Amino acid sequence: MRTVKGVITWISGPVVRVEGARTARLYEVVEVGEERLLGEVVALEGGEAVVQVYEDTSGLRPGDPAYFTGALFSVELGPGLLSTIFDGVQRPLPLLAQLSGPWIKRGLRVEPLPRNRRWHFTPSRHVALGDRVGAGDILGIVEETSLVRHYVMIPPGVRGRLRELAVEGDYRVDDVVAVVENNGKRFEVKLVHRWPVRRPRPFRAKKQPSLPLVTGVRVIDTFFPVALGGTAAIPGGFGTGKTVLLQTLASWSRVDIVVHVGCGERGNEMTELLERFPKLRDPATGKPLMERTVLIANTSNMPVAAREASIYTGITIAEYYRDMGYHVLLTADSTSRWAEALREVSARLEEIPGEEGYPAYLSSRLAGFYERAGRVECLGKPQREGSLTVIGSVSPPGGDYSEPVTSHTLRYVGSLWALDTQLAYSRHYPAINWLLSYSVYVDRVKGWWERIAPRWSEIRSRALEILQREASIRELARVIGVEALSEEDKLVLLAAWMLREGFLQQNAFHPVDAFSSPEKQVKLLSIILEFYDAARAALRENPSLTVDMLKKHALTKRIVTLKREVRDDELDKIDELAEEVVKEIEKLKVATP
């Protein structure tokens, strides 16, 4: 690796200008000052390079040296990523804590993946010496955790004849496990390789998302689903529950790998996450959830430039596991803090500001990030398919969705889960507003849902119709009063209340209610609609029957508490109660004079 020395001529916060950079290139890694602080070239102006530094620049002076490494800013990809907590530039935080204590020492360099640990490598049966191999071909398997098999792949850009392949045994990440020869040139394949974070990893073909990401959150899965390989945004004001919702999705979603990026969030929120996640258990296996999770923590008190890098670090790691054929979920909390980092660095660069001070390229950066999601046919043999689903939270100031980060984000995502301040203040969680939210994936995942419940589309549409009718009836009630409403309108209000209390509202910390299987979701929604249909028919047949009588009936309370009283392996109880609903309302209709 070449090293070219330059001289610092100008400093403004995390941005420095370096003279003597005629051979430099964009996104090249630069080590700044005597402590060799990590930085990256973000602009070239004549013979000067503009460098954003990922560490605190206090104490730097014009005239200090800077060293151009010739390498692009990259991350290490290999076994050892899972169960680890990194900062925004892929330094393992537990190791940094051992070396420098609670405050990270400037210029501290550690390898992202441990060099002293040995991994048991088993060569693949799908390749043999002399075979022509290429990017993505699986050479062997490493049991990275008890939940995840790590597939050792030929890195992108490498192809030729397989001349050497390691035998089964224990190897370090930088040991050579294969040699590929092409036109007399030999390429050594190790358990680890590096990849530039700003360059999307290649794939054979991108496919239309058609399978839902099952999150266990009822309002999302049933009303506003996101597909595997899709994108979603969670905009919401302060205190609406963005972080808890993202953590719930990361904990319960039916995916193989989770990468969670805490980008510019408060330190206490990240501390809670780092304390909570290692204690969580994988719902399917009961093993520690961290065994299939990568955490990237870049809190608000860390250098602002590293906040911008953390998003790219996370999505590159996520793409790596996608290329193995896994379904990967990336959650980013929050992209607004990332955009604020772009704005600050842009101001230091003295660029012409765009809307609300954000750089003119904000939209293209957001597009480039979300477009790296997708369901893909992976490179290499054997044939496999993977997906990367990206969900990012957005923090619009004052809940204003017209501000630049939110409005640009909505152009590139397929699902919007709009968090509502009023719902949050009324203790309705998740505070997703069903009148503002949407999903473009409903028709794409319809076939999957209708294999579980043939009437899923009809049930979903009817429930949303009731919630929409409730909004218009409440507007009318503000004018004429609730008592002046017809009994049928009052029944709509009762059914909407049951939908909110018995279906939409969900306790993320309740052992039963935290996750609802798709089957349970359909049954909960169905029994509320059966109650509504039976009650409406009874009201029409017996004018003496009132909605107040129905509301006070014990049956109503039993329906709305089913969500936390019936486990996923006890769904027959919902069917039994559904039969009882019809009988009880029939009795009530006959008994009422």
Residue, then its C-alpha position, 0 to 999 in steps of 0.5 A: m500500500r502506497t503512502v503519500k505525505g501531504v501538509i494540512t493547510w486549513i482546519s474547520g471542525p471535522v474538515v481539513r484541507v491537505e496540500g500535496a494531494r495530486t495523486a489522491r482520489l475520492y474516498e481515499v483513506v487519509e491519516v491526519g496529524e501526528e496521531r494519524l487520525l482516520g479521515e476520508v477524501v470527500a473533494l479534490e480542488g486543484g492540488e488540495a484534498v478536502v478530508q473529513v476526519y472521523e475523530d476529534t480534530s482538537g489540537l490539529r494545526p496547519g503544517d501538521p502532516a497527513y498521509f494518503t494511504g491509497a486505499l478506499f474507505s472499506v470495512e472488513l468482512g468475515p467471520g466474527l462480525l456477528s455478536t459484535i458492537f462496532d462504532g461508525v468506522q468499524r472499530p469494536l467498542p468492547l476492545l476499545a474499552q479494554l484499551s482506552g477505558p470509557w473514552i476512546k483515545r484519539g488515533l487508536r487503531v484496532e483490527p475489526l475482526p480478531r486475529n487470534r481467534r481460530w475458526h473451524f473451516t469445512p471445504s465445500r462439496h460444490v468445488a474441486l481443484g481445477d474448477r473454474v470459479g468466480a465471484g460469489d462461489i462458496l468455498g467452505i463453511v464456518e460455524e460463526t455462531s450456533l444460529v448462523r453458518h458463515y459461507v466463505m465466498i470468492p470476493p467480487g472481481v476474482r475469477g479463474r481456476l481453483r489451484e489450492l483449497a484448504v483442508e478441514g481445520d481451524y484457521r485465523v481470518d487472515d490465513v489463506v484458505a484457497v488460491v485462484e489463478n487467472n492468466g498466470k496471476r494468483f489471488e489468495v482467498k482468506l476468510v476475510h476481505r475488505w470492501p469499499v463501503r460506498r460501493p454497492r456489492p454486486f449481484r446477478a439479478k434483482k427480483q420483485p419482492s413478493l414475500p412479507l417481512v413478518t415482524g409480529v407487529r399487527v398494524i404493520d403486518t396486516f395493514f401496512p406490510v413491508a416485503l422482504g427486500g423492501t424499504a420502510a420509513i418511520p417518521g415521528g416527533f419526539g417521544t412517539g416511540k421510533t426507537v422502541l419500534l425499531q428495537t422491536l422489529a430488530s428483536w422479533s422480525r423473522v429474518d436470518i440476520v439483523v444489523h442495527v445502526g444507532c446513528g447519532e442517537r442519545g447515549n442513554e438510548m444506545t446504552e439501553l439497547l446495548e444492555r437489553f440486546p445481549k439478554l434477548r432470546d431468538p424467538a425461534t430457537g431460544k438462543p441469544l439474539m446477539e448470535r445473529t445480530v451486528l450492532i453499530a453504535n455512533t452516539s450524538n457525542m461522537p465525531v459528526a463525520a463518523r455518523e455519516a460513515s456509520i450508515y454505509t458501514g452497516i449496509t455493507i455488512a448487511e449486503y455481505y450476509r445477503d450475498m450468502g443467501y440470507h434474509v437480512l434486516l437493516t434498521a437505522d435510527s435515525t437517518s435524520r441525524w445522518a442528514e444533519a451530519l451531511r449538513e454540518v460537513s457541507a457547511r464546513l466545506e462552504e458548499i451552496p446550501g439547499e433547502e433548510g441548509y441541507p446540501a443539494y445532494l441530500s436526495s441522491r444520498l438518500a436514494g443511494f442508501y435505500e436503493r441498496a435494499g432488494r431481493v436478489e439472486c446472488l452471485g456464484k454457485p450454488q444458486r441462492e437468493g438473499s434479501l436486504t430489507v432497510i427500515g429507517s426512522v426519521s425525526p421531522p422537527g415538530g412532526d413536519y413531514s414536509e421538511p427535506v429529510t422526510s419528504h425526500t425519504l418518502r420518495y424512495v421507500g415502499s412503506l410509511w409507518a407514520l407515528d402520531t404524537q396524539l396517539a403516543y400522548s394517549r399511550h397508544y403504542p405503536a403510535i402508527n397513524w392508520l390514516l396517514s400510513y401506507s404500503v405499496y407492497v400490499d398487492r405483492v404479498k397478497g398471495w402469501w397472506e391468502r394462503i393463510a387466510p383466503r379472505w385476508s384482503e377482504i378482512r383487511s379492507r373492511a377493518l380499514e374502512i371501519l377505522q376511516r368511517e370512525a374518523s368522519i363520524r367523530e367529526l360529525a359528533r363534534v358538531i351534533g354530539v355523540e348522543a345524537l348519532s344513530e345506533e349504527d354510527k355508534l356501533v362503528l365507533l364501538a367496532a373502531w374502539m375494539l380494533r384499536e384496543g384489541f388489535l392495533q395497540q400492542n405491548a412490546f414488553h408483554p410476553v404474549d402480546a409482543f409478537s403476534s403470528p400471522e395466523k393470530q393476527v387474522k383470527l383477532l381481526s376476524i372475531i372483531l368483524e364477526f362481532y360487528d356483523a352480528a351486532r349490526a344485524a341484531l340492531r336492525e332486527n331489534p330496535s330496542l337493542t342499543v350499542d351501550m348494551l353491547k359495550k357493557h357486555a362481558l363479551t366485548k371485554r373478552i374480545v379486546t383482551l384476547k391479544r394478551e391472553v391467547r398464545d400463538d399455540e392456543l388459537d383454537k380459543i379464538d375460534e371457540l369465542a367466535e362461535e360464542v359471539v354469535k350465540e350471545i348476541e342472538k340471546l341478547k337480541v331475543a332477551t331485549p324487549 
